Amino acid sequence: MSTVHGRALSAVLLDVGADAHRPEWEGQVPERLHRFMSSLPPYLRTGLHAADMALDGFSVLTTGRRAHRLPPDTRARLLRRLTRMPGFETLMDNVKIPLLLAAGASRHGSRPVRPFVRADPPLDVCPASDWPDEHRVDAVVIGSGAGGAVAALTLASSGRSVVVLEEGRHFSTRELASRPPLDRFADAYQDGGATLAWGLPPVLLPLGRAVGGTTLVNSGTCFRTPPHVLDRWQRTHGVELADPVSFARHMDHVEKLLGVGVPDPSVLGRNGGLALLGAGRLGWSAAPLRRNAIGCGGCCECVAGCPSGAKQAVHLSVLPAACAAGARIVTRARATRIVTEHHAGARRAVAVEAMRPDGTSFTVSTGLVVAAAGALHTPALLRRSGLAEHPRLGRNLAIHPAVSVAGRFTEAVTGPGAGPNILQSVGVDEWHDEGILIEATAAPPGMTSFVLPHLGRALKRELDDAGKLGLLGAMVSDRSSGRVRGTHRPFASYTLHAEDGRRLLRSITHMGRILFSAGAREVLTGIPAHPSVTSPADLDDVVRRTGHRRLHLSAFHPTGTAALGADDRHSPVRPDGRLRGTEGVLVADACLLPSSPGVNPQITIMALAHAVTERAVRRDGG
C-alpha cells in the first residue's frame, strides 16, 4: 500500500483519481488529507487508515486495480456497490469531514486578508524546555483560554507573581497569516479538532489548544449572559455572583478588554444579508451579532485563527495586559498534578507539577492554583491530583448541541467573488425563550458543522457548488446530560435529551423557512436520510419523519463539569469559585457554569472568572 494514506478515500468518496485532465487541486487532496490525519488522535487516525486500506482492498478484489487508479466510470460503479452495503453511507458521513477539510483547502486555498496595521502586543512567553525545574510564585493559572487569561490578569494586577501553564503553543498573527487554514486548523485544536462526546448520536466537540485556548479559534461572537439565566443561577443554585447588577459590571469589564461591538455592515456578507432578509420577510426577530473583532475584513477564517489580528482573542487582548502586569506564560507545559499537603487538619494546594514535551517534569510552588483547563480537562486534572471526592465532579456537562441547514441560491453567497463574509454574522432570536438560537454562518467547506450530502461525483458537484450555499446553524440550550470521565485523557459522553432533540428538529424547520423566504431554490437539510427539499411543505414532512437520533450533531461550548453553587451535595465548587474540600484551589473556566447559558459563552466564562478571582484577591488581602 502507498505511504500516502487517503488516496482511496479521496478517489471513492470524492471522485478524485488518476484522470488525465483533472484540475490541479484534485491532485493535492490525498496529500493534504494524509497530513491532516497525522494530527488526529491515534484511535481516529487508525480508523481512517483502516477505512482507506479497506476501500483500496475492496477495489483490488473487485476490479483488479487500486481505487485511485480506476477510470471515473469504474469508480462510480465501485461506489454504487459499496452504498448497497448496510450502514456504509452513515459511516462515511463521519469520514467526509476530514476529506472536505482537505478538499476545501486544496480547491480554494486562503482567502484574501485585509492587513492589520499593528503588530501583536508583546507577551512574556517561555517554552517549557527553557523553564527551570523548580520555581515559586504567588499563583499558578492552569490554562490560558477565556477564564485563565482573565484570572491571570486579575491576579497579576493585584501585585501577585503569576505563572500561566499552557499545554499548547503560541501562534502569532504573522504565523497565522503565512499558513494555509487547514495547517492552522490541525495545529491549533486539541486532536486536530476531532474531540468527540460519545453517545447516540456522537457529537463533534472541537477544543482549542494554544495560547488563548479556544478563543484563538472561535467565531468571535460575544453575547452577554441572558438575564433569565443569571436569575436561575441565583435563585436555584445560590450563586450570589450572578446578581444581575454586580454581574453586569464584570461583563462590562470583559467587553472593554475585548473591544466588543457591532461589526461594520460592509463585512456582514451576503450570507448574513440573506438571513436578515428571510427573517424579516417572516416577521421574525434578527440582528447582526456583536463580536470582539472591530476592524474585521471578513476573511471568514476565524475557526483556524484570525490571520489579520482583528479578532481580539485573549492572546491579543487580555494576556498582554496580564504580562504587562508581571505574569509569565509557559508553553508546551502539561499540568500533571496539583500537589497538596495537610496543614492544621485542612488540605491545601502547595505546588503544580507539569511535564515538558520530552517527558521531563518541573514544579512550580505556590499558595494559589487556578484551574482553568476547560470543561473537559479540568475534571481530569483534579482527578489526577486526588481532588475528585465530590460525586458531581465531571457530571452536569452541557454542550449546546447544534444542527445546520443550507439553502442553495442562484448567485454566489460565499467564496471567491462573493466579497467579505463574517463567520457568524447574524443572530435570529425569535425562539430564544424556547432555548433555540439561530446564527448565520459562512465557514469554508469542512470548517463548518454542515456536512455536504452525497458521495462520489455527487459530492464533488456539491463542493463545486458550495459557494452558492447560504448556511444557518441552530444551537439549543440543553439539559446538562453529559459527563466527563478519565484522568490521563478526558472521555466525554453525552445523551441528547429527547426534548432537546425535538427542539433541534424544530430549528431545522425554522432555518429552512428563513432560507426559502430569502429566495433559496433548494434547502439541504443536514439530515442524512433526506438530504434536500424544494419547499417548506416537503421540509415539514421530512422533519416529521425524522427521529432526533438520526441527526448529524456538532457542539462548541462544553460547560458545567465543576459547577459552582451553594448546595455542597450538588456543586463541586463553592459559590465564590473555591473547590470544595481543598484550600488554595480556585476554578475559573467553563466548568463553573451551573447550567447551559443558551448563548455563545465567552463573555459569561470571562465574567465569572473575573468575579471569582476578584473576590479571591479581596479575601486574601490583595
C-alpha positions, 0 to 999 in steps of 0.5 A: 500500500502507498505511504500516502494514506487517503488516496482511496478515500479521496478517489471513492468518496470524492471522485478524485483519481488518476484522470488525465485532465483533472484540475490541479487541486484534485491532485493535492487532496490525498496529500493534504488529507494524509497530513491532516490525519497525522494530527488526529488522535491515534484511535481516529487516525487508525480508523481512517487508515483502516477505512482507506486500506479497506476501500483500496482492498475492496477495489483490488478484489473487485476490479483488479486495480487500486481505487485511485487508479480506476477510470471515473466510470469504474469508480462510480460503479465501485461506489454504487456497490459499496452504498448497497452495503448496510450502514456504509453511507452513515459511516462515511458521513463521519469520514467526509469531514476530514476529506472536505477539510482537505478538499476545501483547502486544496480547491480554494486555498486562503482567502484574501486578508485585509492587513492589520496595521499593528503588530501583536502586543508583546507577551512574556512567553517561555517554552517549557524546555527553557523553564527551570525545574523548580520555581515559586510564585504567588499563583499558578493559572492552569490554562490560558483560554477565556477564564485563565487569561482573565484570572491571570490578569486579575491576579497579576494586577493585584501585585501577585507573581503569576505563572500561566501553564499552557499545554499548547503553543503560541501562534502569532498573527504573522504565523497565522497569516503565512499558513494555509487554514487547514495547517492552522486548523490541525495545529491549533485544536486539541486532536486536530479538532476531532474531540468527540462526546460519545453517545447516540448520536456522537457529537463533534466537540472541537477544543482549542489548544494554544495560547488563548485556548479556544478563543484563538479559534472561535467565531468571535461572537460575544453575547452577554449572559441572558438575564433569565439565566443569571436569575436561575443561577441565583435563585436555584443554585445560590450563586450570589455572583450572578446578581444581575447588577454586580454581574453586569459590571464584570461583563462590562469589564470583559467587553472593554478588554475585548473591544466588543461591538457591532461589526461594520455592515460592509463585512456582514456578507451576503450570507448574513444579508440573506438571513436578515432578509428571510427573517424579516420577510417572516416577521421574525426577530434578527440582528447582526451579532456583536463580536470582539473583532472591530476592524474585521475584513471578513476573511471568514477564517476565524475557526483556524485563527484570525490571520489579520489580528482583528479578532481580539482573542485573549492572546491579543487582548487580555494576556498582554495586559496580564504580562504587562502586569508581571505574569509569565506564560509557559508553553508546551507545559502539561499540568500533571498534578496539583500537589497538596499537603495537610496543614492544621487538619485542612488540605491545601494546594502547595505546588503544580507539577507539569511535564515538558514535551520530552517527558521531563517534569518541573514544579512550580510552588505556590499558595494559589492554583487556578484551574482553568483547563476547560470543561473537559480537562479540568475534571481530569486534572483534579482527578489526577491530583486526588481532588475528585471526592465530590460525586458531581465532579465531571457530571452536569456537562452541557454542550449546546448541541447544534444542527445546520441547514443550507439553502442553495441560491442562484448567485454566489453567497460565499467564496471567491467573488462573493466579497467579505463574509463574517463567520457568524454574522447574524443572530435570529432570536425569535425562539430564544425563550424556547432555548433555540438560537439561530446564527448565520454562518459562512465557514469554508467547506469542512470548517463548518458543522454542515456536512455536504450530502452525497458521495462520489461525483455527487459530492464533488458537484456539491463542493463545486457548488458550495459557494452558492450555499447560504448556511444557518446553524441552530444551537439549543440550550440543553439539559446538562446530560453529559459527563466527563470521565478519565484522568490521563485523557478526558472521555466525554459522553453525552445523551441528547435529551429527547426534548432537546432533540425535538427542539433541534428538529424544530430549528431545522424547520425554522432555518429552512423557512428563513432560507426559502423566504430569502429566495433559496431554490433548494434547502439541504437539510443536514439530515442524512436520510433526506438530504434536500427539499424544494419547499417548506411543505416537503421540509415539514414532512421530512422533519416529521419523519425524522427521529432526533437520533438520526441527526448529524450533531456538532457542539462548541461550548462544553460547560458545567463539569465543576459547577459552582453553587451553594448546595455542597451535595450538588456543586463541586465548587463553592459559590465564590469559585473555591473547590470544595474540600481543598484550600488554595484551589480556585476554578475559573473556566467553563466548568463553573457554569451551573447550567447551559447559558443558551448563548455563545459563552465567552463573555459569561466564562470571562465574567465569572472568572473575573468575579471569582478571582476578584473576590479571591484577591479581596479575601486574601488581602490583595 
